[in-house]
Amino acid sequence: MRKLDHYLHGVNLGGWLSQNSDTSKEHYETFITEKDIAYIASLGLDHVRVPVDYVLLEEEDGTPKSEGYLYLDNCLRWCRTHGIRMILDLHKTFGYSFDPLDETDKTVFFYDTALQERFYTLWKILAARYGGEPELVAFELLNEIIEPEVAEAWNGIALHAIAEIRKFAPESWIIFGGVMYNNVLSVPMLAEVTDPKVAYTFHSYEPLIFTHQGAYWVKGMPSDFRISYPNT
């Protein structure tokens, strides 16, 4: 069994470089700072998951945005300083978004080779930039594929992406999740990978009322609702 050592207890830095309505420089520079990483490390956690959207890293035509990478650079430096690790999660890629409020087609990416090439190119850039520190950075291919009908197409895309990443990051952990919003039931549908540093993943959000408190995209969830856990 493969065990993703040093990535056992972590926290997701959502709302910073992904799923945020505020895309100002002030937001990116203040929402998460080194103090937050130091605090997370002080709790005994061993990693942070950093979701990032393609719009921070590239223009709509695919031209890289060098300034967007500086926030990832900073987070990695903070993690190195405070002795924890980082999962770099591509949350949204050009042509695909899991966001239920984004009414784009959730299947077109899996059958459009041009969109897939954009995905591979972005991962090659990320792997070249961060693959030199495999002891600190793991790569998560893409967040939450929705439709079960694209499971086989996604397997093919993921295997190709892994091969492209390996050209630049031969020792880095790569994390590979499945369809149905990365449901545990999709794990058996994932392609078998012999690479010893590819790990399968699934997401669990129970109890939803706690994990998604205040989430604007959950139907009927007030943005100011807060609840502790455990609770009655």
C-alpha atoms as a printed R data frame, in Angstrom:
    type eleno elety resid chain resno       x      y       z
1   ATOM     1    CA   MET     A     1   0.000  0.000   0.000
2   ATOM     2    CA   ARG     A     2   1.266  3.487  -0.853
3   ATOM     3    CA   LYS     A     3   1.294  5.892   2.047
4   ATOM     4    CA   LEU     A     4   1.646  9.596   1.469
5   ATOM     5    CA   ASP     A     5   4.049 10.234   4.333
6   ATOM     6    CA   HIS     A     6   4.136 13.757   5.730
7   ATOM     7    CA   TYR     A     7   0.725 14.568   4.223
8   ATOM     8    CA   LEU     A     8  -1.428 12.998   6.920
9   ATOM     9    CA   HIS     A     9  -2.857 16.012   8.788
10  ATOM    10    CA   GLY     A    10  -3.365 19.229   6.886
11  ATOM    11    CA   VAL     A    11  -5.625 22.144   6.104
12  ATOM    12    CA   ASN     A    12  -6.998 23.517   2.832
13  ATOM    13    CA   LEU     A    13  -6.275 27.179   2.061
14  ATOM    14    CA   GLY     A    14  -9.519 27.768   0.174
15  ATOM    15    CA   GLY     A    15 -10.637 31.250  -0.773
16  ATOM    16    CA   TRP     A    16  -7.108 32.553  -1.293
17  ATOM    17    CA   LEU     A    17  -5.890 31.686  -4.797
18  ATOM    18    CA   SER     A    18  -9.116 29.945  -5.820
19  ATOM    19    CA   GLN     A    19 -12.860 30.339  -5.284
20  ATOM    20    CA   ASN     A    20 -12.591 33.981  -4.327
21  ATOM    21    CA   SER     A    21 -14.692 36.868  -5.578
22  ATOM    22    CA   ASP     A    22 -11.936 39.338  -4.696
23  ATOM    23    CA   THR     A    23  -9.055 39.040  -7.149
24  ATOM    24    CA   SER     A    24  -7.255 42.181  -6.029
25  ATOM    25    CA   LYS     A    25  -3.571 42.310  -5.189
26  ATOM    26    CA   GLU     A    26  -4.508 43.279  -1.644
27  ATOM    27    CA   HIS     A    27  -6.556 40.098  -1.226
28  ATOM    28    CA   TYR     A    28  -3.785 37.843  -2.517
29  ATOM    29    CA   GLU     A    29  -1.202 39.543  -0.297
30  ATOM    30    CA   THR     A    30  -3.229 39.584   2.937
31  ATOM    31    CA   PHE     A    31  -5.721 36.687   2.947
32  ATOM    32    CA   ILE     A    32  -2.975 34.154   3.763
33  ATOM    33    CA   THR     A    33   0.346 35.313   5.195
34  ATOM    34    CA   GLU     A    34   3.367 33.713   6.799
35  ATOM    35    CA   LYS     A    35   1.693 34.113  10.193
36  ATOM    36    CA   ASP     A    36  -1.066 31.732   9.074
37  ATOM    37    CA   ILE     A    37   1.449 29.105   7.968
38  ATOM    38    CA   ALA     A    38   3.348 29.481  11.251
39  ATOM    39    CA   TYR     A    39   0.096 29.006  13.180
40  ATOM    40    CA   ILE     A    40  -0.870 25.934  11.153
41  ATOM    41    CA   ALA     A    41   2.546 24.418  11.838
42  ATOM    42    CA   SER     A    42   2.197 25.231  15.561
43  ATOM    43    CA   LEU     A    43  -0.959 23.102  15.687
44  ATOM    44    CA   GLY     A    44   1.072 20.053  14.699
45  ATOM    45    CA   LEU     A    45  -0.302 19.847  11.157
46  ATOM    46    CA   ASP     A    46   2.122 18.649   8.516
47  ATOM    47    CA   HIS     A    47   0.897 20.264   5.293
48  ATOM    48    CA   VAL     A    48  -1.331 22.790   3.577
49  ATOM    49    CA   ARG     A    49  -3.317 22.206   0.400
50  ATOM    50    CA   VAL     A    50  -3.162 25.253  -1.852
51  ATOM    51    CA   PRO     A    51  -5.939 25.402  -4.461
52  ATOM    52    CA   VAL     A    52  -5.063 27.686  -7.371
53  ATOM    53    CA   ASP     A    53  -7.091 28.659 -10.439
54  ATOM    54    CA   TYR     A    54  -5.586 28.968 -13.893
55  ATOM    55    CA   VAL     A    55  -6.679 32.627 -14.088
56  ATOM    56    CA   LEU     A    56  -3.998 33.524 -11.535
57  ATOM    57    CA   LEU     A    57  -1.285 31.808 -13.575
58  ATOM    58    CA   GLU     A    58  -2.199 32.464 -17.204
59  ATOM    59    CA   GLU     A    59  -4.102 34.829 -19.465
60  ATOM    60    CA   GLU     A    60  -7.163 33.629 -21.373
61  ATOM    61    CA   ASP     A    61  -4.921 33.004 -24.392
62  ATOM    62    CA   GLY     A    62  -2.535 30.886 -22.313
63  ATOM    63    CA   THR     A    63   0.228 33.465 -21.849
64  ATOM    64    CA   PRO     A    64   1.815 32.851 -18.420
65  ATOM    65    CA   LYS     A    65   1.333 35.470 -15.696
66  ATOM    66    CA   SER     A    66   4.654 35.547 -13.916
67  ATOM    67    CA   GLU     A    67   3.269 37.624 -11.048
68  ATOM    68    CA   GLY     A    68   0.731 34.950 -10.177
69  ATOM    69    CA   TYR     A    69   3.425 32.414  -9.373
70  ATOM    70    CA   LEU     A    70   4.901 34.681  -6.706
71  ATOM    71    CA   TYR     A    71   2.105 33.775  -4.278
72  ATOM    72    CA   LEU     A    72   2.900 30.074  -4.677
73  ATOM    73    CA   ASP     A    73   6.609 30.885  -4.285
74  ATOM    74    CA   ASN     A    74   5.863 32.738  -1.052
75  ATOM    75    CA   CYS     A    75   3.732 29.932   0.342
76  ATOM    76    CA   LEU     A    76   6.422 27.374  -0.426
77  ATOM    77    CA   ARG     A    77   9.044 29.542   1.267
78  ATOM    78    CA   TRP     A    78   6.843 29.886   4.357
79  ATOM    79    CA   CYS     A    79   6.251 26.133   4.440
80  ATOM    80    CA   ARG     A    80   9.987 25.500   4.186
81  ATOM    81    CA   THR     A    81  10.666 27.949   7.012
82  ATOM    82    CA   HIS     A    82   8.080 26.422   9.348
83  ATOM    83    CA   GLY     A    83   8.715 22.783   8.553
84  ATOM    84    CA   ILE     A    84   5.530 21.751   6.769
85  ATOM    85    CA   ARG     A    85   4.712 20.655   3.226
86  ATOM    86    CA   MET     A    86   2.460 21.901   0.463
87  ATOM    87    CA   ILE     A    87   0.021 20.282  -1.961
88  ATOM    88    CA   LEU     A    88  -0.306 22.368  -5.103
89  ATOM    89    CA   ASP     A    89  -3.859 21.698  -6.306
90  ATOM    90    CA   LEU     A    90  -4.959 22.910  -9.733
91  ATOM    91    CA   HIS     A    91  -8.516 23.807  -8.777
92  ATOM    92    CA   LYS     A    92  -9.762 25.122 -12.117
93  ATOM    93    CA   THR     A    93  -8.132 24.743 -15.516
94  ATOM    94    CA   PHE     A    94  -8.965 26.544 -18.739
95  ATOM    95    CA   GLY     A    95 -12.105 24.839 -20.061
96  ATOM    96    CA   TYR     A    96 -13.127 23.069 -16.848
97  ATOM    97    CA   SER     A    97 -14.614 24.213 -13.563
98  ATOM    98    CA   PHE     A    98 -16.302 22.037 -10.950
99  ATOM    99    CA   ASP     A    99 -18.060 25.117  -9.510
100 ATOM   100    CA   PRO     A   100 -21.844 24.553  -9.571
101 ATOM   101    CA   LEU     A   101 -22.391 28.301  -9.956
102 ATOM   102    CA   ASP     A   102 -20.320 28.261 -13.126
103 ATOM   103    CA   GLU     A   103 -22.800 27.123 -15.754
104 ATOM   104    CA   THR     A   104 -20.211 26.018 -18.310
105 ATOM   105    CA   ASP     A   105 -20.366 22.538 -19.835
106 ATOM   106    CA   LYS     A   106 -18.772 20.114 -17.356
107 ATOM   107    CA   THR     A   107 -17.798 17.549 -20.017
108 ATOM   108    CA   VAL     A   108 -16.325 19.489 -22.956
109 ATOM   109    CA   PHE     A   109 -12.787 19.594 -21.522
110 ATOM   110    CA   PHE     A   110 -12.579 15.795 -21.530
111 ATOM   111    CA   TYR     A   111 -13.164 15.556 -25.271
112 ATOM   112    CA   ASP     A   112 -11.362 18.686 -26.508
113 ATOM   113    CA   THR     A   113  -7.673 18.085 -27.255
114 ATOM   114    CA   ALA     A   114  -6.872 21.818 -27.438
115 ATOM   115    CA   LEU     A   115  -8.172 22.345 -23.897
116 ATOM   116    CA   GLN     A   116  -6.224 19.322 -22.724
117 ATOM   117    CA   GLU     A   117  -3.020 20.681 -24.259
118 ATOM   118    CA   ARG     A   118  -3.494 23.867 -22.230
119 ATOM   119    CA   PHE     A   119  -3.823 21.677 -19.122
120 ATOM   120    CA   TYR     A   120  -0.632 19.744 -19.925
121 ATOM   121    CA   THR     A   121   1.290 22.934 -20.680
122 ATOM   122    CA   LEU     A   122   0.305 24.504 -17.365
123 ATOM   123    CA   TRP     A   123   1.353 21.384 -15.487
124 ATOM   124    CA   LYS     A   124   4.711 21.285 -17.267
125 ATOM   125    CA   ILE     A   125   5.345 24.863 -16.139
126 ATOM   126    CA   LEU     A   126   4.340 24.044 -12.557
127 ATOM   127    CA   ALA     A   127   6.418 20.872 -12.522
128 ATOM   128    CA   ALA     A   128   9.469 22.646 -13.902
129 ATOM   129    CA   ARG     A   129   9.149 25.392 -11.311
130 ATOM   130    CA   TYR     A   130   8.411 23.266  -8.229
131 ATOM   131    CA   GLY     A   131   9.590 19.766  -9.113
132 ATOM   132    CA   GLY     A   132  13.038 20.415  -7.702
133 ATOM   133    CA   GLU     A   133  11.743 20.154  -4.136
134 ATOM   134    CA   PRO     A   134   9.904 16.814  -4.003
135 ATOM   135    CA   GLU     A   135  10.326 16.669  -0.234
136 ATOM   136    CA   LEU     A   136   8.193 19.821   0.098
137 ATOM   137    CA   VAL     A   137   5.701 19.947  -2.781
138 ATOM   138    CA   ALA     A   138   3.123 17.441  -4.050
139 ATOM   139    CA   PHE     A   139   0.980 17.976  -7.142
140 ATOM   140    CA   GLU     A   140  -2.794 17.374  -7.285
141 ATOM   141    CA   LEU     A   141  -3.847 17.081 -10.914
142 ATOM   142    CA   LEU     A   142  -7.335 18.609 -10.922
143 ATOM   143    CA   ASN     A   143 -10.034 19.218  -8.362
144 ATOM   144    CA   GLU     A   144 -13.298 17.259  -8.462
145 ATOM   145    CA   ILE     A   145 -14.362 15.887 -11.816
146 ATOM   146    CA   ILE     A   146 -18.154 15.938 -11.785
147 ATOM   147    CA   GLU     A   147 -19.746 13.754 -14.447
148 ATOM   148    CA   PRO     A   148 -19.274  9.961 -14.157
149 ATOM   149    CA   GLU     A   149 -19.557  9.605 -17.939
150 ATOM   150    CA   VAL     A   150 -16.088 11.138 -18.408
151 ATOM   151    CA   ALA     A   151 -14.309  8.686 -16.082
152 ATOM   152    CA   GLU     A   152 -12.400  6.869 -18.829
153 ATOM   153    CA   ALA     A   153 -11.572 10.073 -20.682
154 ATOM   154    CA   TRP     A   154 -10.262 11.563 -17.443
155 ATOM   155    CA   ASN     A   155  -8.110  8.494 -16.821
156 ATOM   156    CA   GLY     A   156  -6.430  8.998 -20.176
157 ATOM   157    CA   ILE     A   157  -5.872 12.699 -19.543
158 ATOM   158    CA   ALA     A   158  -4.506 12.069 -16.050
159 ATOM   159    CA   LEU     A   159  -2.060  9.404 -17.222
160 ATOM   160    CA   HIS     A   160  -0.783 11.714 -19.942
161 ATOM   161    CA   ALA     A   161  -0.433 14.582 -17.458
162 ATOM   162    CA   ILE     A   162   1.512 12.343 -15.069
163 ATOM   163    CA   ALA     A   163   3.915 11.417 -17.868
164 ATOM   164    CA   GLU     A   164   4.423 15.093 -18.742
165 ATOM   165    CA   ILE     A   165   4.998 16.069 -15.110
166 ATOM   166    CA   ARG     A   166   7.550 13.284 -14.704
167 ATOM   167    CA   LYS     A   167   9.775 14.898 -17.330
168 ATOM   168    CA   PHE     A   168  10.379 17.766 -14.895
169 ATOM   169    CA   ALA     A   169   9.540 16.279 -11.504
170 ATOM   170    CA   PRO     A   170  10.666 12.635 -11.385
171 ATOM   171    CA   GLU     A   171  10.451 12.321  -7.592
172 ATOM   172    CA   SER     A   172   7.422 14.440  -6.675
173 ATOM   173    CA   TRP     A   173   4.239 12.942  -5.289
174 ATOM   174    CA   ILE     A   174   1.285 13.263  -7.674
175 ATOM   175    CA   ILE     A   175  -2.287 13.041  -6.365
176 ATOM   176    CA   PHE     A   176  -5.027 11.619  -8.587
177 ATOM   177    CA   GLY     A   177  -8.764 11.808  -7.801
178 ATOM   178    CA   GLY     A   178 -11.878 10.703  -9.612
179 ATOM   179    CA   VAL     A   179 -15.351 11.628 -10.783
180 ATOM   180    CA   MET     A   180 -18.600 12.366  -8.921
181 ATOM   181    CA   TYR     A   181 -16.908 15.277  -7.155
182 ATOM   182    CA   ASN     A   182 -14.028 12.979  -6.171
183 ATOM   183    CA   ASN     A   183 -16.415 10.682  -4.311
184 ATOM   184    CA   VAL     A   184 -14.978  7.614  -2.590
185 ATOM   185    CA   LEU     A   185 -17.144  5.461  -4.871
186 ATOM   186    CA   SER     A   186 -15.105  6.699  -7.838
187 ATOM   187    CA   VAL     A   187 -11.793  5.344  -6.543
188 ATOM   188    CA   PRO     A   188 -12.262  1.889  -8.157
189 ATOM   189    CA   MET     A   189 -12.831  3.684 -11.473
190 ATOM   190    CA   LEU     A   190  -9.369  5.277 -11.472
191 ATOM   191    CA   ALA     A   191  -6.739  3.910 -13.824
192 ATOM   192    CA   GLU     A   192  -4.110  1.682 -12.280
193 ATOM   193    CA   VAL     A   193  -0.787  3.493 -12.004
194 ATOM   194    CA   THR     A   194   2.468  1.642 -11.376
195 ATOM   195    CA   ASP     A   195   4.363  4.811 -10.494
196 ATOM   196    CA   PRO     A   196   5.170  4.411  -6.767
197 ATOM   197    CA   LYS     A   197   4.738  8.130  -6.131
198 ATOM   198    CA   VAL     A   198   1.215  8.522  -7.449
199 ATOM   199    CA   ALA     A   199  -1.430  8.500  -4.720
200 ATOM   200    CA   TYR     A   200  -5.189  8.144  -5.118
201 ATOM   201    CA   THR     A   201  -7.481 10.504  -3.236
202 ATOM   202    CA   PHE     A   202 -11.144 11.053  -2.451
203 ATOM   203    CA   HIS     A   203 -13.081 13.815  -0.688
204 ATOM   204    CA   SER     A   204 -15.460 13.460   2.253
205 ATOM   205    CA   TYR     A   205 -17.500 16.411   3.507
206 ATOM   206    CA   GLU     A   206 -19.492 14.897   6.329
207 ATOM   207    CA   PRO     A   207 -21.019 16.531   8.283
208 ATOM   208    CA   LEU     A   208 -21.784 18.975   5.462
209 ATOM   209    CA   ILE     A   209 -23.367 21.557   7.752
210 ATOM   210    CA   PHE     A   210 -19.969 21.941   9.445
211 ATOM   211    CA   THR     A   211 -17.584 21.551   6.513
212 ATOM   212    CA   HIS     A   212 -19.570 23.917   4.274
213 ATOM   213    CA   GLN     A   213 -20.749 26.455   6.836
214 ATOM   214    CA   GLY     A   214 -21.048 29.828   5.141
215 ATOM   215    CA   ALA     A   215 -20.326 28.374   1.683
216 ATOM   216    CA   TYR     A   216 -21.971 30.661  -0.836
217 ATOM   217    CA   TRP     A   217 -22.420 27.899  -3.411
218 ATOM   218    CA   VAL     A   218 -24.469 25.565  -1.171
219 ATOM   219    CA   LYS     A   219 -28.198 25.998  -1.715
220 ATOM   220    CA   GLY     A   220 -29.897 27.411   1.354
221 ATOM   221    CA   MET     A   221 -26.640 28.059   3.243
222 ATOM   222    CA   PRO     A   222 -26.538 31.581   4.767
223 ATOM   223    CA   SER     A   223 -23.152 33.196   4.224
224 ATOM   224    CA   ASP     A   224 -22.964 34.167   7.901
225 ATOM   225    CA   PHE     A   225 -23.910 30.748   9.310
226 ATOM   226    CA   ARG     A   226 -21.373 29.241  11.719
227 ATOM   227    CA   ILE     A   227 -21.490 26.056  13.781
228 ATOM   228    CA   SER     A   228 -19.000 24.251  15.989
229 ATOM   229    CA   TYR     A   229 -18.238 20.523  15.859
230 ATOM   230    CA   PRO     A   230 -19.050 18.239  17.548
231 ATOM   231    CA   ASN     A   231 -22.499 19.651  18.252
232 ATOM   232    CA   THR     A   232 -26.025 18.427  18.756
